[in-house]
């Protein structure tokens, strides 16, 4: 009875964290083209070719997030301005439930450790955006829970749900839909070893487990291909990871480095997990070590994968936590944390009804551009989402995977003033250009007699070809 009571307190804390976190979400400009794509799909059917850019119009586009876009637009269509709140509320609550309910027996082993681990959720969640990534987090948490449950229990049948998850994933956020079968492969390979080396211990998996992982892996590989793009979705994630231009120039794809202060939070998470395993009285299972290495590698390679580490290690790290006796102050401590978070939620509750859209452009310049009706507009990468949302055809936007095959490299040469700038401007023959004043292209345009400034702002200037 006492344990159940303690779990209720912990559950209240987890819900309060979810409520508190939702109030800090902001909508980045990329979200706006997602919303516009959802509107197009809702009205015209699934997109397979670009309809938003004057330059890549009708070219093949791997719209790998079409189901998310349809979901988010449908929510907006049904619930009006509350659609983002509903989306966040549903999927963050779902994520918290998947992460912590299966772990309920471990949560009461060591309350101080549990509290600290749960609060670590708050460190990383500000980096989550209103994007399909939140659904991917839920799918990853569910996938790994099923896989790890089989690792611990040979009789588990939950793993057979993975192919269904893979189908959903391939249509909601295809860019990371390869994770279920990759994780199966890791379990198979790591499960072939049998050895002991100091604190590390490897135990070979039974034939039943290996066969089950292999069978599910094949099913997941087939399931990923069940989408509007077919087999192309299978190779799409690897094409993205090999696109060095995109990886080097888009912030969310860039690596985790000590030169960025925000990266220290991720390094802290890694160190905390390592220390937990090293100072545990238990031996470190080779399987756990390999899984940690895999998600740590992803997180170090790209900041967009930070939360993958927290999700996967959530099911592993508690295996290395020792039980401690609960004292009388435990419930009081949890209550204080919960009250503090709920007060923060109440203080910021207005944010729920006034979701902040982070925009680079103000309404005046967008109205001006729409009025001018450019045929060949040059725009900065970050402006694309806002322009698409306002029915302006763009040169480039957040869909770097589309433009990487066509004009993304030329875009970078233009904004950073490559020596061939004149030939590039002649090649594309822009009739209007909206330029960020912090980029080298701004200085060049101010001295370019072929264009005249027609709209001036401290952050950007619109030029029209003479």
Secondary structure, DSSP 8 states (H G I E B T S, - for coil): -HHHHHHHHHHHHHHHHHHHHHTT-EE-THHHHHHHHHHHHHHH----B--SBTTTTTSB---TTHHHHHHHHHHHHHHGGGHHHHHHHHHHHHHHHHHHTTTHHHHTT-HHHHHHHHHHHHHHHTT--SSTHHHHHHHHHHHHHHHHHHHH-TT--GGGGHHHHHHHHHHH-GGGTTHHHHHHHHHHHHTT--EEETTEEE----HHHHHHHHHHHHHHHHHHT-STTTTHHHHHHHHHHH-HHHHHHSGGGS---TTSTTHHHHHHHHHHHHHHHHTSSS-EEHHHHHHHHHHHHHHHH-GGGHHHHHHHHHTTGGGG-------TTHHHHHHHHHHHHHHHHHHTTHHHHS-EE--SS-HHHHHHHHHHT-SSEE--GGGHHHHHHTT--BS--S-HHHHTTTTHHHHHHHHTT-TTHHHHHHHHT-SEEEEETTSHHHHHHHT-TTEEEEEE-SSEEEEEE-
